[in-house]
Amino acid sequence: MIRFENVTKTYDDGFEALKGINLEFSEGELTVLIGPADAESRP
């Protein structure tokens, strides 16, 4: 198992992509995190 607790991602311009996210992945589980269409254009 992999666990992330209270994860935050803020870009230099102040945009908060993630704020206080908790995730838990069990063995053999496939998980995908999808963002907005313009997420690829961020540094």
Secondary structure by P-SEA (a helix, b strand, c coil): cccccbbbbbcccccccccbbbbbbcccbbbbbbccccccccc
